[in-house]
Amino acid sequence: MKGHIMTATVVVGVLAFSAACAGAREPTSTERGREASGTHVTDASPDLRWVPCVQTPRLECAELPVPLDHADPTSGWLTLALARRPASEPGSRTGSLVINRGGPGYSAIDYLTALEDDMVPPPVSDDVLTAYDLVAVDIRGSGHSTPTVTCFDDDQEAVEFARSIPTVPTTEAERQARAAADAEYSRRCRDRSGELLDHMSSTAIARDLDMLRTALGEDRLDYLGQSYGTFLGAVYAALFPERTGRLVLDGVLSPLSRDTGEPETTPSSRVGSDLATRETLEEFFRQCVAAGERCAFGGGDPAKAFDRIVDRLDEGGVPLTTSDGAEVTLTYSYFLTWTGQWLYQPIVWNAPGGASFLNAVEQALAAPDGPNAAALAEEIKTNQDAGLMVAPYAGLNPVYHAVTCLDTDHPSTVDALADHVAAREREVPHFAALRAWQTSPCSHWQAGTNERYEGPWDTRTDEPVLLVSSEFDPATPVWSARGLHETLPRSTLLISEGAGHIAAQQSTCVVRAISEYLVEGDSPAEGATCAREGDPFAPS
């Protein structure tokens, strides 16, 4: 059983690498002095100075100055970190392809580094690498860009701050403790990040992309966005349809419902990521049953076994002890949070996540003093010390909240959130709470903006937009992609019949289709699908 827990970053396929950039410069006096006068400063066209990246010399790095406030060039300047993988055959190069891994807040530079080091599956074929420079930009306030959204001195301080705060509170006392922590977290973010928080909207980030397009010397933006990167791509296309080139949106986060809707609701319930999580879990159960003994959980009925676990943990946490005597508690919150993580990638549906984790929990509940329980306790303690599954304010969360809380409507008080969760839980038990509490700091967020794009979304672009989705995606539901396809007058939808967040990470068929679209401009036929590939329970 040892080793079945994976870090959250591995689950979503993003590894932390250092890819320090060099070659920065200040904006020129001309760029600094441009007046807004009803237009935005995105006309500025700084020269990019590409140099070998410090940690990955095979890649080239540069920095791009952008205004804090695009409507006010006197507001100050931010520095966006860039990295690129030059086209492998310069003579065949057709342009630049900007990539965004999502989050918001995942470092696109770290993602590009991971692709270069063969640490994650490539979303495009060698033909794309021949034709395009792959360009990664860490969005404002994140990654290697400066300054960054900062709420604590370091992640360890964030972990310690949230040590007793559950990611999924279940009692009134826990909800009030979470509300107090959310309010203090928001205050700390404001104190440390200041005015940057007022300029973290997706609209501002899209205007940054347009400055990058200009700086790259491209007439139109060719773009591959994943997860939140699809929302950002949709905003860009709506703002700059005449400057939108070939646009791939993989794992569609619906712009139609994410930001606003019925009052006192959450982005997760409006988008339906809670329901999508439940449906993905049910797909896991189906594949587990089909795998028979190769699935090490449930004895042929994993759905019932899962329900027994959540029912037991919902009654209260189970104390466990490591082999060296340290005490930890297996909680409902920890169990649900980790389940929500490993469902993202079928590659870990058996081990080291998925079935092996569920089996470990089942055994620990049956014999809390046994050796299997001790091994699980050691892994829980390791994750607690690292802040995994137990730190709602660490890691990417400050940037995630900075963008999401500025972009979206959310419940105004903790009581309104609790009421909404209770109602939603009747439709989607367990996962309604898991997803809704991810944005609970938004009820206390100390930032505001007058630059928030809310539609219309039926933009007609010169090139058709390629939308891609897995049939079972716990984060960005397939119905989001279908809805946007019906809304965009020039779009093509490709569905991968399998499971997992980011379809290109699961399917070579999807990678081929994306690559043909980018290189040749050929979109899949209407109604096209890719068959499910791979068996998560196949012997390794």
Secondary structure as UniProt FT lines:
FT   TURN            2..3
FT   HELIX           8..11
FT   TURN            12..13
FT   HELIX           29..32
FT   TURN            37..38
FT   HELIX           41..43
FT   STRAND          51..52
FT   TURN            57..58
FT   STRAND          60..69
FT   TURN            70..71
FT   STRAND          72..85
FT   HELIX           90..92
FT   STRAND          95..100
FT   TURN            103..105
FT   HELIX           108..116
FT   TURN            117..118
FT   HELIX           126..131
FT   STRAND          132..137
FT   TURN            143..144
FT   HELIX           155..161
FT   TURN            162..164
FT   HELIX           172..193
FT   HELIX           194..199
FT   HELIX           202..215
FT   TURN            216..217
FT   STRAND          221..226
FT   HELIX           228..239
FT   HELIX           241..243
FT   STRAND          244..250
FT   TURN            255..257
FT   TURN            263..264
FT   HELIX           267..271
FT   HELIX           273..291
FT   HELIX           292..294
FT   HELIX           298..300
FT   HELIX           302..314
FT   STRAND          318..321
FT   TURN            323..324
FT   STRAND          327..330
FT   HELIX           332..342
FT   TURN            343..344
FT   HELIX           346..348
FT   HELIX           354..366
FT   TURN            368..369
FT   HELIX           371..386
FT   TURN            387..390
FT   TURN            392..393
FT   TURN            395..396
FT   HELIX           397..407
FT   HELIX           414..425
FT   TURN            426..427
FT   TURN            429..430
FT   HELIX           431..436
FT   HELIX           437..444
FT   STRAND          465..472
FT   HELIX           478..487
FT   STRAND          491..499
FT   HELIX           503..505
FT   HELIX           508..520
FT   TURN            526..527
FT   STRAND          529..530
FT   TURN            536..537
//
